[in-house]
Amino acid sequence: MPDLATPLIGWYRQNARDLPWRRPGFDAWGVLVSEFMLQQTPVSRVIPRLEAWLERWPTPAALAAASPADAVRQWDNLGYPRRAVWLHRAAVEIRDRHGGIVPSDVDDLLALTGVGDYTARAVSVFAYGMRHPVVDTNTRRVLARAVEGRSQPGSPARRDLEAMDAILPRDDAEAAVVNAAAMELGATVCTARSPRCDACPLARLCAWRAAGCPDTGDGRRKQARYEGSDRQARGAVLKALRDAVAHAVPIDDVAADWPDPRQRDRAIDSLIADGLAEAADGMLRLPV
């Protein structure tokens, strides 16, 4: 396999975006919060929410002392609000199991609520400098093109981690840079629809470019339409609960103008099942 690490490191040091979680002194708690927020959410939307979150709750213990309802309100319209409840639970677990310090071990991180394989590896690598392969959607696209000669990656698989591990330097610090560089390259240059191969540090080494950039198909799962979806109905119900002056609202008054009453009821039921809302005596509220 060609040496992809050296050009990636050089390119990243010259071209990396100035993002909060890349700045000196940004601690492991900040990295964990940022990774929760960045799941399926653009960086531009995350940055102001992240800064406000860490100003209010600068440590896991600070968030753990708040209520889940406070977390959901602070999350606001960031999307996928279950992440707010999971992050609150993770903060409680960090306080109770780890003395308020975000753990560095991948297995310890995986034991936290809401933390999957990618997030655990990202925190271990980017906050603590451990050597692990970290693979997100952007990384998978870079690997698919540069190494495998495909226009788009296939479904996520264990082999993605193996492919990333194969290009990592043995040095821990350099390995962390290569992990970050592959993500950055996929986000800014080797994009899904309009890759800028003329600006890519891997252009001379890229198997896909060498093959003439063929369209090898796209097996990625398409995201369901949001407008009119159950997810939109859930968002409307949550907004009503966040905006309520009182802590609880009569269920019949929550998103009462939603055009499909049965869909609204499904949204309420699913929010209760997910721990994002609580119902009692005909009233609905955020979790306490």
C-alpha positions as CSV (number, residue, x, y, z in Angstrom):
1,M,0.0,0.0,0.0
2,P,1.3,3.5,-0.8
3,D,2.2,5.8,2.0
4,L,-0.9,7.9,2.5
5,A,0.0,9.2,6.0
6,T,2.9,11.5,5.0
7,P,0.9,13.6,2.4
8,L,-2.1,13.6,4.7
9,I,-0.1,15.0,7.6
10,G,1.5,17.7,5.5
11,W,-1.8,18.7,4.0
12,Y,-3.6,18.8,7.3
13,R,-1.1,21.0,9.0
14,Q,-1.6,23.6,6.3
15,N,-5.3,23.3,5.6
16,A,-7.2,22.1,8.8
17,R,-10.1,24.3,9.7
18,D,-9.9,26.1,13.0
19,L,-12.6,24.2,15.0
20,P,-13.1,24.5,18.8
21,W,-12.3,20.8,19.5
22,R,-9.0,21.1,17.7
23,R,-7.7,24.0,19.9
24,P,-5.1,23.5,22.6
25,G,-6.7,23.1,26.0
26,F,-10.0,21.7,24.7
27,D,-10.5,18.9,27.2
28,A,-12.0,15.4,27.0
29,W,-15.4,16.5,28.2
30,G,-15.6,19.1,25.4
31,V,-14.5,16.4,22.9
32,L,-17.2,14.0,24.1
33,V,-19.9,16.7,24.0
34,S,-18.8,17.7,20.5
35,E,-18.9,14.1,19.2
36,F,-22.5,13.7,20.6
37,M,-23.5,16.9,18.8
38,L,-21.7,16.2,15.5
39,Q,-23.6,12.9,14.9
40,Q,-25.6,13.6,11.7
41,T,-25.4,17.4,12.3
42,P,-23.4,19.9,10.3
43,V,-20.4,21.6,12.0
44,S,-21.8,25.1,11.4
45,R,-24.9,24.2,13.5
46,V,-22.9,22.5,16.2
47,I,-20.3,25.2,17.1
48,P,-22.6,27.8,18.7
49,R,-24.6,25.0,20.5
50,L,-21.4,23.4,21.8
51,E,-20.0,26.7,23.1
52,A,-23.2,27.5,24.9
53,W,-23.4,24.0,26.3
54,L,-19.9,24.1,27.7
55,E,-20.3,27.5,29.1
56,R,-23.4,26.3,31.1
57,W,-22.0,22.9,31.9
58,P,-18.2,22.9,31.8
59,T,-17.8,19.5,33.4
60,P,-19.7,16.2,33.5
61,A,-20.5,16.8,37.2
62,A,-22.1,20.2,36.3
63,L,-24.4,18.5,33.7
64,A,-25.1,15.6,36.0
65,A,-26.4,18.0,38.7
66,A,-28.9,19.4,36.2
67,S,-32.1,17.7,35.1
68,P,-32.7,15.8,31.9
69,A,-35.3,18.5,31.0
70,D,-32.6,21.2,31.3
71,A,-30.5,19.2,28.9
72,V,-33.3,18.8,26.4
73,R,-34.1,22.5,26.5
74,Q,-30.5,23.4,26.0
75,W,-30.3,21.1,23.1
76,D,-33.1,23.1,21.5
77,N,-33.5,22.3,17.8
78,L,-30.2,20.7,17.2
79,G,-31.9,17.5,16.1
80,Y,-32.1,13.9,17.3
81,P,-32.8,15.0,20.8
82,R,-32.3,11.6,22.4
83,R,-28.7,12.5,22.3
84,A,-29.3,15.2,25.0
85,V,-30.9,12.6,27.3
86,W,-28.1,10.1,26.6
87,L,-25.4,12.8,27.2
88,H,-27.0,13.6,30.5
89,R,-27.0,10.0,31.5
90,A,-23.4,9.6,30.4
91,A,-22.5,12.7,32.6
92,V,-24.1,11.0,35.6
93,E,-22.1,7.8,34.9
94,I,-18.9,9.7,34.5
95,R,-19.5,11.4,37.8
96,D,-20.4,8.2,39.6
97,R,-18.0,5.7,38.0
98,H,-15.0,7.8,37.0
99,G,-14.8,10.5,39.6
100,G,-16.0,13.1,37.2
101,I,-13.2,12.5,34.7
102,V,-14.1,11.3,31.1
103,P,-12.3,7.9,30.8
104,S,-9.6,7.4,28.1
105,D,-10.1,3.6,27.7
106,V,-12.3,2.6,24.7
107,D,-14.1,-0.1,26.7
108,D,-14.9,2.3,29.5
109,L,-16.1,4.9,27.1
110,L,-18.3,2.2,25.3
111,A,-20.0,1.5,28.6
112,L,-21.3,5.0,28.8
113,T,-24.9,5.7,27.6
114,G,-25.1,6.8,24.0
115,V,-21.4,6.2,23.2
116,G,-20.8,3.9,20.3
117,D,-17.6,2.6,18.7
118,Y,-16.9,5.7,16.7
119,T,-17.4,8.1,19.6
120,A,-15.4,6.0,22.0
121,R,-12.4,5.8,19.6
122,A,-12.7,9.5,18.8
123,V,-12.5,10.6,22.4
124,S,-9.6,8.2,23.2
125,V,-7.7,9.4,20.2
126,F,-8.4,13.2,20.0
127,A,-8.6,13.9,23.7
128,Y,-6.0,11.5,25.0
129,G,-3.7,10.7,22.1
130,M,-4.3,7.0,22.1
131,R,-3.5,5.1,18.9
132,H,-6.8,3.7,17.4
133,P,-8.3,3.9,13.9
134,V,-11.2,6.4,13.9
135,V,-13.6,6.1,10.9
136,D,-16.5,8.3,10.1
137,T,-18.5,8.8,6.9
138,N,-15.9,11.1,5.4
139,T,-13.0,8.8,6.3
140,R,-14.8,5.9,4.7
141,R,-15.2,7.8,1.4
142,V,-11.5,8.7,1.4
143,L,-10.5,5.1,2.0
144,A,-13.0,3.8,-0.7
145,R,-11.5,6.1,-3.3
146,A,-7.8,6.2,-2.4
147,V,-7.4,2.6,-1.5
148,E,-10.2,0.6,-3.1
149,G,-10.9,2.6,-6.3
150,R,-14.6,3.0,-5.6
151,S,-16.6,6.2,-6.1
152,Q,-18.5,5.8,-2.8
153,P,-18.1,3.5,0.3
154,G,-20.3,0.6,0.9
155,S,-22.1,-0.1,4.1
156,P,-20.1,0.4,7.3
157,A,-18.1,-2.7,8.2
158,R,-15.3,-3.8,10.5
159,R,-13.0,-3.8,7.5
160,D,-13.1,0.0,7.5
161,L,-11.3,0.1,10.8
162,E,-8.8,-2.4,9.4
163,A,-8.2,-0.3,6.3
164,M,-7.7,2.8,8.4
165,D,-5.4,1.1,10.8
166,A,-3.2,0.0,7.9
167,I,-2.4,3.6,6.9
168,L,-1.8,4.9,10.5
169,P,1.8,5.6,11.5
170,R,3.1,3.7,14.6
171,D,3.7,7.0,16.4
172,D,0.6,7.9,18.6
173,A,0.7,11.6,17.9
174,E,1.1,11.2,14.1
175,A,-1.6,8.5,14.1
176,A,-4.0,11.0,15.7
177,V,-3.2,13.6,13.0
178,V,-3.8,11.1,10.2
179,N,-7.2,10.2,11.7
180,A,-8.2,13.8,11.8
181,A,-6.7,14.5,8.4
182,A,-8.7,11.8,6.6
183,M,-11.9,13.2,8.1
184,E,-11.0,16.7,7.1
185,L,-10.1,15.7,3.6
186,G,-13.4,13.9,3.1
187,A,-15.3,16.8,4.6
188,T,-13.7,19.6,2.5
189,V,-12.0,18.1,-0.6
190,C,-12.9,14.4,-1.2
191,T,-16.6,15.2,-0.9
192,A,-19.5,12.9,-1.9
193,R,-20.8,14.9,-4.9
194,S,-18.1,17.2,-6.1
195,P,-14.6,16.0,-5.2
196,R,-11.8,18.5,-5.8
197,C,-9.2,16.1,-7.0
198,D,-6.9,18.9,-8.2
199,A,-6.6,20.1,-4.5
200,C,-6.2,16.6,-3.0
201,P,-2.8,15.6,-1.4
202,L,-3.6,12.0,-2.4
203,A,-4.3,12.6,-6.0
204,R,-1.1,10.9,-7.3
205,L,-1.8,7.9,-5.1
206,C,-5.6,7.6,-5.5
207,A,-6.7,4.3,-6.9
208,W,-10.1,5.8,-8.0
209,R,-8.4,8.6,-9.9
210,A,-5.9,6.3,-11.5
211,A,-8.9,4.3,-12.8
212,G,-10.5,7.4,-14.4
213,C,-12.9,8.1,-11.6
214,P,-15.5,5.5,-12.6
215,D,-19.0,5.6,-11.1
216,T,-19.1,2.3,-9.2
217,G,-22.5,2.9,-7.7
218,D,-23.8,4.2,-4.4
219,G,-25.1,1.7,-1.9
220,R,-25.5,4.3,0.9
221,R,-28.8,4.3,2.7
222,K,-30.8,7.4,1.7
223,Q,-32.2,9.5,4.6
224,A,-36.0,9.6,4.8
225,R,-37.8,12.8,3.9
226,Y,-38.2,15.1,6.9
227,E,-41.2,17.2,5.8
228,G,-44.4,15.6,7.1
229,S,-42.5,12.8,8.8
230,D,-42.9,11.3,12.3
231,R,-39.6,12.9,13.1
232,Q,-41.0,16.4,12.2
233,A,-44.0,15.6,14.4
234,R,-41.7,14.7,17.3
235,G,-39.9,17.9,16.9
236,A,-43.1,19.9,17.0
237,V,-44.2,18.2,20.3
238,L,-40.7,18.7,21.9
239,K,-40.8,22.4,20.9
240,A,-44.1,22.8,22.5
241,L,-42.8,21.2,25.7
242,R,-39.6,23.3,25.7
243,D,-41.5,26.5,25.1
244,A,-44.2,25.9,27.8
245,V,-44.2,28.4,30.6
246,A,-45.5,25.7,33.0
247,H,-43.5,22.5,33.5
248,A,-46.4,20.4,32.3
249,V,-48.9,20.9,29.5
250,P,-52.3,19.2,28.9
251,I,-51.6,16.4,26.4
252,D,-54.5,17.6,24.2
253,D,-52.9,21.1,24.0
254,V,-49.5,19.8,22.8
255,A,-49.0,20.6,19.1
256,A,-52.8,20.7,18.9
257,D,-52.7,22.2,15.4
258,W,-50.7,19.4,13.9
259,P,-52.5,18.3,10.8
260,D,-52.5,14.6,11.5
261,P,-53.7,13.9,15.0
262,R,-52.7,10.2,14.9
263,Q,-49.2,11.1,13.8
264,R,-49.0,13.6,16.7
265,D,-50.1,10.8,19.1
266,R,-47.5,8.5,17.7
267,A,-44.9,11.2,18.2
268,I,-45.9,11.7,21.9
269,D,-45.9,7.9,22.5
270,S,-42.4,7.6,20.9
271,L,-41.1,10.5,22.9
272,I,-42.3,8.9,26.1
273,A,-40.8,5.5,25.1
274,D,-37.4,7.3,24.4
275,G,-37.4,9.0,27.8
276,L,-37.8,12.5,26.2
277,A,-41.2,13.2,27.7
278,E,-43.3,12.0,30.7
279,A,-47.1,11.7,31.0
280,A,-49.2,11.7,34.1
281,D,-52.8,12.7,34.9
282,G,-53.4,13.9,31.3
283,M,-50.3,16.1,31.4
284,L,-47.1,16.0,29.4
285,R,-43.7,17.4,30.4
286,L,-40.0,17.0,29.7
287,P,-38.2,14.4,31.9
288,V,-37.2,15.4,35.4
